[in-house]
Amino acid sequence: MKIQLTKISLTRQIFIALALAVVVGYLLRDTPETAENYIRPFGTIFLNLLKFIVVPLVMLSIMAGILSMKDVTKVGQLGIRALLYFTLTTIVAVTLGLFVSTCLRDYFPLIEMPASALPYDVPQLTLADQLVGFFPSNILQPVTTTSMMQIIVIAVFFGLAVVHVGEKAKAARDVLLAFNAVVQQILAYIMAVAPIGVFCMLAPVIAVNGPQVLGSYVALVGTDYLCFLLHALLVYVPCVYFLGKIHPVRFFREMTPAMLFGFSCDSSVATLPYTMACSRKLGVKEELGNFVLSLGATVNMDGVAIYLGVTSVFIAASCGMDLTLQQYIAIALSSTVASIGTPGIPGGSLALMAMVFASAGIPVEGVAIAAGIDRLVDMARTTMSVTGDASCAVVMQRLSSNR
């Protein structure tokens, strides 16, 4: 008599890993060093594997997407449409964050600002610096520093050049496509142990930060999560249904593995393999999905935009400040620009927040307070960004098929 074992889907495996991580993390809350010393290293190994493959994945995926389209005009049209979609949803995201947090500002506790300077080395980052930083000065530094926006610029230049050269570049085209296939196979190896990696990354977070962080910053965390949910319901659901012609229930069901993984690893770039795999189940063609999702993993940060807006109002309210219309506009503009491509420098996320605060006259020392719950909120805002990338891919696929 044969016994057939039912294979557990990736969604269920990751969900089980998340549930186990919460239970184990809670049980180890009195001895968090156990989770840090004996569980986290395996999660770090898994995350390192993802990070090591991310650069060739993004670079080769974008180039392969451009090469498969062959028509440079189509590449440009797709890129412009995707960037327009990302920009509009980001503007809506930061506006929503500012509106909701303003409505709830009376529930934010008053917090005494640190008298001393920030205990963080926050680089001074202007909007001009960030724009210049998008373009690399040499070809190797972006790879070694994982500067994703610069890597995308390099990939686009090389992809377009191969298409323009035509038949003379056939050998280069074949090599690039072959390497892309190799990278995809390496990803398959890494993804096979994803549930273990998810468990080992999340359990120490729960053991060290969970209950204490939630208790101290429940107003800020709750407002962030509320805005994330509203943005998904008010923006992504209509876009997927009316523009992408896909039922939202199916969309979220197929995207669950990527969303769960993004929640656990707090990196939309590291989640990229799962986002690509899930989007293909939604009917997104591989070449289009690779291009749009790789672009979105760097420039589409709706979750970051919401977080910057909410945190700005939270810190201002906690300091007893009443923001003016001009300050709201400054926060909205700087948050939108800041969320497009995190700078590849040490303390980059802190620099973004400090830049937004400075633009609106909010005490920059507030970064130290917000940094205490950054990891907890980062899990949800990464999930938002991953979902936004997928919604764009679905919409772009529909628009492309109508032409």
Stockholm file with secondary structure:
# STOCKHOLM 1.0

chainA/1-403         MKIQLTKISLTRQIFIALALAVVVGYLLRDTPETAENYIRPFGTIFLNLLKFIVVPLVMLSIMAGILSMKDVTKVGQLGIRALLYFTLTTIVAVTLGLFVSTCLRDYFPLIEMPASALPYDVPQLTLADQLVGFFPSNILQPVTTTSMMQIIVIAVFFGLAVVHVGEKAKAARDVLLAFNAVVQQILAYIMAVAPIGVFCMLAPVIAVNGPQVLGSYVALVGTDYLCFLLHALLVYVPCVYFLGKIHPVRFFREMTPAMLFGFSCDSSVATLPYTMACSRKLGVKEELGNFVLSLGATVNMDGVAIYLGVTSVFIAASCGMDLTLQQYIAIALSSTVASIGTPGIPGGSLALMAMVFASAGIPVEGVAIAAGIDRLVDMARTTMSVTGDASCAVVMQRLSSNR
#=GR chainA/1-403 SS CCCCCCCCCHHHHHHHHHHHHHHHHHHTTTCHHHHHHHTHHHHHHHHHHHHHHHHHHHHHHHHHHHHHHCCHHHHHHHHHHHHHHHHHHHHHHHHHHHHHHHHTGGGSCCCCCCSSCCSSCCCCCCHHHHHHHTSCSSSSHHHHHTCHHHHHHHHHHHHHHHHHHGGGGHHHHHHHHHHHHHHHHHHHHHHTTHHHHHHHHHHHHHHHTHHHHHHHSHHHHHHHHHHHHHHIIIIIHHIIIIISCCCHHHHHHHHHHHHHHHHHHCCTTTTHHHHHHHHHHTTCCHHHHHHHHHHHHHHCCHHHHHHHHHHHHHHHHHTTCCCCHHHHHHHHHHHHHHTSSCCSSTTHHHHHHHHHHHHHTCCTTHHHHHGGGHHHHHHHHHHHHHHHHHHHHHHHHHHHHTC
#=GC SS_cons         CCCCCCCCCHHHHHHHHHHHHHHHHHHTTTCHHHHHHHTHHHHHHHHHHHHHHHHHHHHHHHHHHHHHHCCHHHHHHHHHHHHHHHHHHHHHHHHHHHHHHHHTGGGSCCCCCCSSCCSSCCCCCCHHHHHHHTSCSSSSHHHHHTCHHHHHHHHHHHHHHHHHHGGGGHHHHHHHHHHHHHHHHHHHHHHTTHHHHHHHHHHHHHHHTHHHHHHHSHHHHHHHHHHHHHHIIIIIHHIIIIISCCCHHHHHHHHHHHHHHHHHHCCTTTTHHHHHHHHHHTTCCHHHHHHHHHHHHHHCCHHHHHHHHHHHHHHHHHTTCCCCHHHHHHHHHHHHHHTSSCCSSTTHHHHHHHHHHHHHTCCTTHHHHHGGGHHHHHHHHHHHHHHHHHHHHHHHHHHHHTC
//
